[in-house]
Amino acid sequence: MNRLPFRPFMPFALLLVSSAAAAVGLGELRGQPDLGERLRVEIDVLGAEKLALETGCFRLIPPAGGGDLPALRGAALEYRAAPKPTLVVRSHAPLREPILQLAVQIGCGHEVSREYMLLASPAREQPVVP
């Protein structure tokens, strides 16, 4: 008597289980920073629709290249799962540099990071009211 009658179907069962594993990533950055204004940009969080991510899973990290370019260090992060998974990044202080590096890491067992280079628009002139 066969002790494992479903043995021929094991590869298919393993394939179904492995397809349930989810990959998560950081997508494109949306928003245009302006010099003299606080930064507010959004980053798409890819593959997070069925994951239990929360704001605490995200953090700013030093850019790998470091170098001479300034990096965003102080910012508030907010993860929004609906309607589309998005990470909102808001700086604590107005931008003073025209070029800025931003590096974000997802933790909580996913350990994915991505770096962005931001080019700020010139400060907007305020209209003079006579």
Secondary structure, DSSP 8 states (H G I E B T S, - for coil): --S-TTGGGHHHHHHHHHHT----EEEEEE---BTTSEEEEEEEEET-TTS---GGGEEE---SS-TTS-B--SEEEEEE-SSS-EEEEEEEEE---SEEEEEEEE-TT--EEEEEEEE-B---------
